[in-house]
Amino acid sequence: MSAKPTVTVIGAASTTFGPKVLRDILNHPEVGGCTFRFVDIQEDRLDIYTRLAHRVNEVLPEPIAIEATTDRGQALAGSDYVIISVDTGHYTTWQGDFEIPVAHGIRQVLGELGGPGGLFHSLRQIPLHLDIARDIEALCPQATTMICSNPLNRICLALERYADIGEIIGLCHGVEMALYLWLNTLLDIDGDDMEVTAAGVNHFTWILDLRRRSTGEDLYPLVKKTLAELDPKQHPLSCKLLEVYDYLPGCLDSHIGEYIPYAHEFCGLEGLDFSGHLDQENKRWQYLSDLAANRVQWDTYEQAQGDQSVLSRELRLDDFFAPRSWADTLAFPIIAAKISNRLHRMPAVNLLNNGTIDNLPADIFVESPAVVDASGVQPLRIGALPKPLATFNRRDVDQMELTVEAAVTGDRNRLLQALLLDPVVDNVAAAEQILDEMLKINAEYLPQF
């Protein structure tokens, strides 16, 4: 691989992932001089995104080379890294994924990654990513492929088993979100001063160790003491799991709750505010369009995020792309560490198990901390998970494998098997009705069925 690699970003012109990529480019000077190829199927949005990328490029100490295209094959040829963040329908399909099973009495709390909703999300996403993988096979078979799409672990497993491509890495912020958006406030300790060791499968990890970097202090006693005095309405599922199993989940309640049959008792069945999120996404896109044209005010962005408390003032790029201690995409700390040969610890990376976690199958993707330098990404060996925690994860692994098979083969019976393995599905008749109804409304996305 050349000293200054070529990075292809597929799904660049999104309202969330796209700006994170630009922020990481700005905040990781090691990637200066690299070639970035931005790919998106929406040409109008890609044009705006590219203009925003050129604005960022103007302030880089060492500019990047920018290419943009709707032709995925053109971008992939000769790439060293491929970063993928794409979805099918997103909030529009997600709403049906949530509402239909709940209407049939299935108590899923989110329907994005687990439950019948997560199953159909997987069925739509896996073929799309396998199509991309076919192009990677032909055009850059040795590239490192980084998956930032959901359901992450199922997509990674499908690519590993049904595509012939190079290294596959799954990247998710779940553990970082728990550390920087909850535990730091809970303990009144800066997230940068904490080191977490969490492991399991994506969105279903367990915090096995939590320490203060500056002193080496074990923070679990403080966590338990603080949570015992906390309002029980805050993170109630995580608190209950800690109480029963002696370990905190490594994700917030809404994620871990997708895999636990009694999560609805703590998280409710309201789901996501789908129309509100879609409206916010549209506002964010208008904001990005204005920022690309250099005509935005700070309060425009704050309103797009639902906060109108900040006074209007001119927005500079360094306001929006201000550095923060935890990564935006997790792909860039890896690329930067490999370029600079600087040893870096990653809080959570999804790789083939191969002995990282003893009591989970070797040929599935697990999430654990890892270290990276020029030699590559090396997961930290965890050993065996405590038995109850491994039991939770194994059920998800078994369903994951059946889901991947069903998505690839279009086998309806495999699909039913996967659905009935889901811990929130407790009624066979309801499962079959859900299957028929969701196959019908998703027909345009699921030609394999």
N, C-alpha and C positions, 0 to 999 in steps of 0.2 A: 504494500500500500504506500502511496506517495506521502511525502511529509505533510502536504496540505491536501487533505482528502476532499472528495466530492460527496456532498450530502443531499439526498433527494427527500423532500418532505411531501408526502401524499396526504391531501386533505388540509392544505395550508390555509386556505381562505375561510376559516371558521371564525366565529366570534369569540371563542374561548381559547382553543388550542393555538390558533394562528398568532395572536399577540404574545402568547407565552414563548413561542419559538423566537420571535424578534427580541423579546426581553432577554432570553438566554444568550442570543448572539451578542447583544450589547454587553452582557455581564460576564461573558467568558472570552477574554481577549485571546485565548489560545486559538480560537477558530478564525481569527483574522487571516485573510488570504485564502481561506477555503472557498470552494465553489458551492453555492446553494441553488438547488433547482426546486422551485416551488410548483406543485401540481395541484390543480383543483378542476372539477368538472364544470363549475360555474364561472364562465369566462369574465362576466362583469365584476364579480367579487374578486376574482384573481387579479384583475387589472388594478383595482383599488388597493388590494393587499400589496401588490408589487410596488406601487407608488409609496406606500407606507414603509416598505422595506428599504427603498432608496432613501427615504428621509432618515431612517436609522443609520444607513450606511454612511451618510454624510458626517456623522459624529463619531464613527469608529476610529480608533487610533490606526488600525490596519484594516482597510475596507475588505469586504468579501466580494466575490463575483456573484452576481445575481442573474438567474435565468428563471423564466416562468413559462409554463405551457399547460395546456389541457391534455396534451398527448403524453400519457404515462410512459409509454415505451421510449419516447424520445428522451425523457428525463432519466430513466433508469439506466440507460446504456453506460456502462463503465462506472457506475456509482460504487462508492466504498461503504456508505451507510444509507439505509433506507428507513425513514421514520414514518410510521403509518398511524393516522388518527382519522378514521372515517366511520360513518354510521348510515343506516338506511332509515330515513323517515324521522328518526330521533323522537322529538316530543309527540308528533302525530301518531306514530306507531306505538310509542310507549304508552300513550293513554289507553289504547285498546288492550295492550298487554296487561295493564293493571285492572281495568274496569270489568272486562269480561270474566276472568276467573273469580273476582270478588262477587260479581252478580250471581255466580253459581255456588256461592258459599265457601269458596277457598280463601283462607285468611292469610293472604300475602301482604307484606307491609310496604313494598315498593315496586316489585315486578320488573326490575331492570336487569338483575343478574341471577336471581334465584326465583323459585316459584315457577308457575306456568309462564308468566311474563318473561322471565329470564330465559326460559327454554326457547320461546319463539324469537326473542332477540338473538339468541345464538344461531337459530336456523337461518335468519336473514344475514347475519354477519359472516358466518363461516364461508359460504360460497363466494362472497365478495372478496374476502381476503385470500382465498385460494386462487381466485382469478389474478389478483395482484402477484401472488407468489409464482404463478406460471410465467409471468413476465420477468420476474427476478431470476428464475431458473435460466431463462433464455439470454438475458441481457447483462446480469451482474451476479452470477451464481455464488461468488465468494463474498458478497457484501454481508455486512452485519445488519440484520433486520430487527428493528425495534418496534414493538407493538405497543401503542398507547390507546388502542380502541378497546371497547368492552363488547362482550364479556371476555376479558383479557386471557384468562388461563385456558378457556375453551378454544379460542382462536389460535393461541400458541400451540396447543396440542394438535389441532388440525393441521397446522403448517408443518409441524415436526413429522407427523405420520403420513401426510398425503402430498408433500411437496419436497423437492430435492434442492434445498437452498442452504446457505451457510448458517452461521450462528444466529439463533433466534433468542431475543431477550424481551421479556414483558416488563413494562414500566408502569407503576401505579403510585399515586400519592397517599394512599390510605393510611399508611403508618405515619408519614410526615404530618398529615392532617391531624391525627390523634395527638401527635407530639406538639405541634405548633399552634393548633386551634383549640386545644382542650387542656392537655396536661400542663402546658406552660402557665395557663391562667389558674388552673386548679392548685398548683403547687407554688405559684408566684416565683417561678424559676425560668429564666430565659431558655427557650428551646435549644439554643446553641450550647447551653451548659448541661444538656442531658444527652445521654447515649442510650438508645433503646435497642434491644435485641428481640425482634418479633419474628415469628415463623409460623408456617402453615401453608394454606393455599390462598390465592389472591382474594382479598376482601373477607377472608376468614382466617386471619392470623391471630396469634396469641402473644402477648408481651411476656416473654420469659424472664427478662432482666431489664431493669431500668436503673441507671446510675447517674450521679452527678459527675460531669467530666472534671471539674476543677478540684474535687476532693476524693472521688472514687466512692462516695457514699451510696449505699443501697437505698433507693428512693421508695421501694415498695412499702415499708412501714409507714412512711409519710403519706403515701397514696391512700392506704387503708384508713389511717386516722382521719385524713381530710374528708374522704368520701363518707365516713360514718357520721360526720357532722353536716353533710351536704343536704340541701333540699332534695328529697327523693325523686322529684319530678325531673331533675337534671340527669340525663344519661341513665335512665332507670334500668335498662336491659344490661348495660355494661356493669353497673353496680351489682345487680343480682348475680351475674355470671362470676364476678369476682368473689362474691359472698359464698357461692356454692362450690366453685372449682379452684379458687385461690389464685386465679390469673385473670388479668384484664384482656379483653379483645384488643387487637391492634388496629381496629377500625371503629368508626362511630356507629351508633346504634342502628341507623337506617341501613347500613351495609351488612353488618353482622346479622341483623335480624332477618335478612332474606333467606337464611339457611337454618333457622331455628323455628320449630313448629309453634311454640308458645310466644313468639316475639310480639304478636298482635296484642297480648295482654299489657305490654309495656309501650309499644310504639303506635298502637291504634291502626286503623284501616283507612285513614284519610288519603294516603298516597301523596303524590306530588301535586302542586298547583300547576297543572300542565299549561293552561291558557296564560297564567301569569308568567311562567318561565318563557313561553314562546314570545310573549310581549316584550319581556326584558331582553331576549335575544335580538329581537328586531331593533330595539333601542340601542343595544350595544353595537349592532352593525352600523347604524346611522352615525353613532359616535366615531367608530373607526373610519368611516368614510370622511367625516369632517376632519379627523386628525390627519388623514392622508393628504387632505387639501389645505391643512394648516389654518383651519378656521373654527377651531373648537374652544369653548370655554370650560373651565374646570367643573362648573356646576352641571354642565351637560353630562359629563361622565358620572358624576355623583348621582344625578337623577336616574341615569340608566342603571345604576346599581341599587336604586331604591332609597338613596340617602340624599335629602335635599338640604342638609344642615350646613354645607360648606359654602362660603361666600364665593361669588363669581370672581375668577381671575384668569388671566391667560394661562393656558396649559402648555408647558414645554415638554419635549420628548423625555427629558430626564425626570419629570414628574411621573409620567405614566410608566416608564421603564426603569424606575428606580430599583437598584439592587435589593435583594432580600436574601436572607441566609439560607432559605430552603429553595430547592430548584423548582423551576416551572415545568419542565418536561421530563427531568431525570435523564434524558438522552445526552444533554450537553455536558454534565459532569463526567460522563463516561468518555465522550469524544475528547474533551479537554484533557483528561488524565492520560488517555492513550497518546495524544499528540505530544504532551509535555513529559511523559514518563514520570508523572507525579503520583505517588500512592494516595489513593482517595478511598475512604470508606463510604459505601452507599447504604442507606438505611433499609432499603427493600428493593430486591431485584428478583424477577421471576425467571428461573432457569430449570432445565431438566434436573430432576432430583439427583440421580446417580450417587446416592449415599449422603446427601446433605441432611436429610431427615430419615433416620433409620426405619421408623415404623410407618412410612408411607411408600407406595410403589416407586421403584427407581425410574420408571419410564413416563412419569407425568411431571408437569411443571409445578414447582413449589416456590414459595416466596420466603426469602431470608435476607439478612444483610450480606454484603459482598464487598470485596476490595477490588480496585481496578488500577492498573498502570499500563505501560506499553505492552506488557505480555498478555493483557486481556482482563476479563472479568472472572473473578474467582469467588464463589459463594463461601460463606463461613459455615463450617460444619456445625450442625446443631445437635446431632445425636438423636435420641428418641424423645418425641413429645410425651408429656404425661398422658397416660392411657385414655382418660375421658376426652381430652382435646384431640388426640389422634383419631378417636372414634368419630367425633363430629366431622373431621376432615375426610375420613375414608368414605363416608356416605356421599359426600360431595364429589369425591374423585370417581366413584363408581357411576354416579349419574353423569358426570362430565364425559366419561368415555362413551357411554351410550348416546349422549347428545351429539357428540362429534360424528359417530357412526351414522346416526339418523340424518344429520345434516348433509353428509356426503353421499349417502346411498339413496335417500328418499324413502327409506323403509318405514312404513307407517307403524308396524308393530314394534320396531326398535324405539320409535318415538313414544309410543304408549308406555313401553317399559321405562323409559327415562322419566316420563311424567309421573308414573306411579312410584318411582323411587324418591321423588321430591318430598322432603319432610313436611311441607305444608299441605300436601295433597292427601286427604283422608277419606275420599269417596270415589269409588270406581266409576259409577254412573256419571257423576259430575265431571270426572276427568275425561271420559269419552265424549261428553257433550262439548266440553271446552275444546278438545282436540278438533272436533268437526267444525265448530264455529270459527276457531282461530285459523285453521287451515284455509277456510273459505275466504276470510277477509284479508289473509296474507298471500293469496294465490299469486299475485303479480310478483312477489318477492321469492316465491318458493316453487319454481318450475320443476325442481327435482321430485316434488310430490305429485 
